[in-house]
Amino acid sequence: MSSAKLLSSSKSEQRPVTAQYITDILTSSSSFDSSELIRHILEDVQKKSSKHKFLVNVTKITSSDDSECSAASNFGAVWDSEKDGYYSFEVSSEEHKSTIVSIYWVYIS
């Protein structure tokens, strides 16, 4: 069983999916394979809006038991802050220390 925690999100007013919807996808996913997880997320979110393009990024953070790990990631975009946006989640399970999943959407008319 995995858990998902929302780390950050945009202030977009017209979100095509809720954070809870993404949380449900992440916690119900049976695979932690990056490609499978991305495919699963994209299949689900594309059903929610034909007026948005979706991008998904998965970053796995691993370390040995005797060392600490850290990661830093930055993202920049020029977009319509009312219609475009993102969610970033930390997904954890017993098998994997931590996985960061970011979902971005861009409104297309």
Beta strands, then each sheet from edge to edge (+ up, - down):
strand 1: 3-9
strand 2: 52-61
strand 3: 85-92
strand 4: 98-107
sheet 1: 1+ 3- 4+ 2-
end
